[in-house]
Amino acid sequence: CLSIYLPSCQSIYPLSCRSIYLPFCLSIYLPFCLLNYLPFYLSIYLPFCLSIYLATFLYIYLPSCLYIYLPSCLSIYLPSCLSIYL
C-alpha cells in the first residue's frame, strides 16, 4: 500500500521538503493503508513472518541461552528438586 502512496508523496514534495512533508503525508495515508490492507496482510504474512523470525530467533538465541542459563539454572534447581522428589 505504501509503495503506491509513497512515490506520490515523494514526487509531490522535493527532497528538501521531504523531511517535513513525508511524515505528514505518511500520517494521512498510513492509517488509511493500515485499515484497508492490514487485516488482509496480517492473515497472509503474519503466520509466515512469525514462522521465519521465530525459527531464526530460536536457532540463533536458544543455543546461546541454553549454554548460559541452563547450567546455572540446573545448579540452583536440580538439588532442591532432587531433595524433594527423591
C-alpha positions as CSV (number, residue, x, y, z in Angstrom):
1,C,0.0,0.0,0.0
2,L,2.8,2.4,0.9
3,S,4.5,1.5,-2.3
4,I,1.5,3.1,-4.0
5,Y,1.4,6.3,-1.9
6,L,5.0,6.8,-1.0
7,P,6.2,7.6,-4.5
8,S,3.3,10.1,-4.9
9,C,4.3,11.7,-1.7
10,Q,7.9,11.9,-2.7
11,S,7.1,13.2,-6.2
12,I,4.9,15.9,-4.9
13,Y,7.4,17.3,-2.5
14,P,11.1,17.9,-3.4
15,L,13.9,16.4,-1.5
16,S,14.4,19.4,0.8
17,C,10.7,19.3,1.8
18,R,10.5,15.5,2.3
19,S,11.7,15.6,5.8
20,I,8.9,18.0,6.7
21,Y,6.1,16.7,4.5
22,L,6.8,13.0,4.3
23,P,5.9,12.3,7.9
24,F,2.8,14.4,7.4
25,C,2.0,12.6,4.2
26,L,2.5,9.2,5.8
27,S,0.3,10.2,8.8
28,I,-2.5,10.8,6.3
29,Y,-2.0,7.7,4.2
30,L,-0.7,5.2,6.8
31,P,-3.9,4.9,8.8
32,F,-5.9,4.5,5.6
33,C,-3.4,1.9,4.4
34,L,-3.5,0.0,7.6
35,L,-7.3,0.0,7.9
36,N,-7.7,-1.3,4.4
37,Y,-4.8,-3.6,3.9
38,L,-3.7,-4.7,7.4
39,P,-6.3,-7.4,8.1
40,F,-5.6,-8.9,4.7
41,Y,-1.8,-8.7,5.1
42,L,-1.9,-10.0,8.6
43,S,-3.8,-13.1,7.7
44,I,-1.3,-13.9,4.9
45,Y,2.0,-12.6,6.1
46,L,1.9,-12.7,9.9
47,P,2.0,-16.5,10.2
48,F,4.6,-16.7,7.5
49,C,6.6,-13.9,9.0
50,L,6.4,-15.2,12.6
51,S,7.5,-18.7,11.5
52,I,10.6,-17.3,9.8
53,Y,11.5,-15.0,12.7
54,L,10.7,-17.5,15.4
55,A,12.8,-20.1,13.7
56,T,15.7,-17.7,13.2
57,F,15.4,-16.4,16.8
58,L,15.4,-19.9,18.2
59,Y,18.2,-21.0,16.0
60,I,20.4,-18.1,17.0
61,Y,19.4,-17.3,20.6
62,L,18.3,-20.6,22.0
63,P,21.7,-22.4,22.0
64,S,23.5,-19.4,23.5
65,C,20.7,-19.0,26.1
66,L,20.9,-22.7,26.9
67,Y,24.7,-22.6,27.3
68,I,24.5,-19.6,29.6
69,Y,21.3,-20.2,31.6
70,L,20.9,-24.0,31.7
71,P,23.9,-24.8,33.8
72,S,23.3,-22.0,36.3
73,C,19.6,-22.9,36.3
74,L,20.2,-26.6,36.9
75,S,22.7,-26.0,39.6
76,I,20.2,-24.0,41.5
77,Y,17.0,-26.0,40.9
78,L,18.2,-29.5,40.5
79,P,19.5,-30.1,44.0
80,S,16.3,-28.8,45.5
81,C,14.2,-30.8,43.1
82,L,16.1,-33.9,43.8
83,S,15.9,-33.4,47.6
84,I,12.1,-33.0,47.3
85,Y,11.3,-35.9,45.0
86,L,13.9,-38.4,46.0
